């Protein structure tokens, strides 16, 4: 169970999704329970059923995720209308649960860590490495110990370099995910709650103040002397001043020019603000960077490239020797 402290002393829990569903179900059963209640006529029943179908269709419609570029071009009122958000009261808990079922948690999908020894052993599964190991074994059987030692040392160097590169790549992804704050201040059901950042959904209203890290991509609708350090995302060392005015299309091509958007993982240096969540998790601009880093493979070092060439040459020599041996044996 995920729970967070409420400023008023209560507990905010994700189990509200379950309790709300049970409450609705029990209330419905109570409404149908009395045998003395007169049954509605058929026309009213038909109209009521049509109304419920329309309501369910609206509820099942998924709230879209706005890109930061699109959201920066729109007025705040239109962004709130698209996301069905209430700027002052925020979302209710039932709607939060409904949207989380569609959009998931506001977090990154990081693969579970395997033991280091297992990751190291997996580096030997490369066919060329296995061929070199076979060459080393054959050298030992032929009592060519110098060649066997040389090949073994070369294999260990290549495997170790590949392992270190992969390990650093995974660590960089973990460090990147740490830039997302664990907690934030969010307005729900008319009150400010101190909740987990992973529980945010599109349409939530988030409050920012000095020292906060932005928990999701936000379209700002209130900003007072707001300055945000976006170096973790854009590389710009100078904090960016933020406003709430919409930007004309064509002037917001890059991230640094979107002055009415607060990006996930950036740091509030000055001022305070409120904003609507437009993108969470991997649907944020920070999430796009995370996905690119996760998909990108580390470039091979010159040593690894040389070992690949050596492996191919050894493969050709081995097949040539085997073919010649078989041909001689057949004669």
C-alpha positions, 0 to 999 in steps of 0.5 A: 500500500502506498500512503503519504501524510496529509498536512491536516493529519490524515493519510492519503493512500492509493487504496482510495481507488479500491474504497471508492469503488466499494462505496459506490457499489454498496450505495447502488445496492442500497438504492435497489434494496427497498421492496416498497419503492415503486418501479419506474415506468418503461419510458423513464427506464429507457431514458435513464439507461441511455443516459448512463451509457452516455455517462460511461462512454464519457468516463471511459474516454482517455484523457490525452497527453499534451506535448509541451510544444502544443501546450505552450501554444494554447491558453491555460483555459483551453489546456484545462478544458482538454485535460478536464482539469479544475485549476482551483479544486484539482481532481477528485480521487476517483478521477485520479484512479481512473486516469492512472489506470490509463496513463500509469504511474509517474515513474520510469521503467528501469530494469531490475538489477541482475547480480554483477557476476551474472552480467559479467558471465553474459559477456562471454556469450558473444560467438567471437569470444567463445571462438577465442576461448576454444582457440585457447583450449586448443592451444593448451591441448597442443601445449602452446601455452604462450599462445593460450595465455595471450588469447586468454588475457586478450579475452579478459580485457575485452570482456572487462571493458564491455562489462564496465561500459554496460555497468556505467550505462545502467548507472547513468539511467539510475542517476537520471531517474533520481532527478525526479523528486519523490514527493510534491504538493498537489491540489486535490478535492479543494485542498493542498496535499503532500503526496508522492510524485509517482501518483501524479496524473495528467490534469493534476494541479501542482504547486511549486516553490523555491528548492522544489524539483518539478515532478512532471511536465507542467503548463504554468497558470500562475507564476510569481518571479519564477526562475527555473534551472533547466541545466539537467535537461537542456544544458543551459547553465543560466536559470530560465525566467518563466511566465504564463502567457501562451506562445505563438506557434513557430517561436517555441521550437526548442525546449529553452524557448517554452517559457510557460512550461516547467519540465520534469526534473528541473529545479526551482531557483526563485519564486513560486508557481502553479501548473497543470500536469500535461505529461508524466513518466515517459510521456514527459520531455525528460522521459524522452531523454530517458528512453533515448538513453535506454535504447542507445548502445554504448559505442565500441572501443578501438580494442573491441573493434580490433578483437572483432576483426581478430575473431573474424580472422580466426574464424576464417582460419579455423574453418579453412583448417577444418575444411582442409582436414576433412578433405584430406581425411576423405581422400 
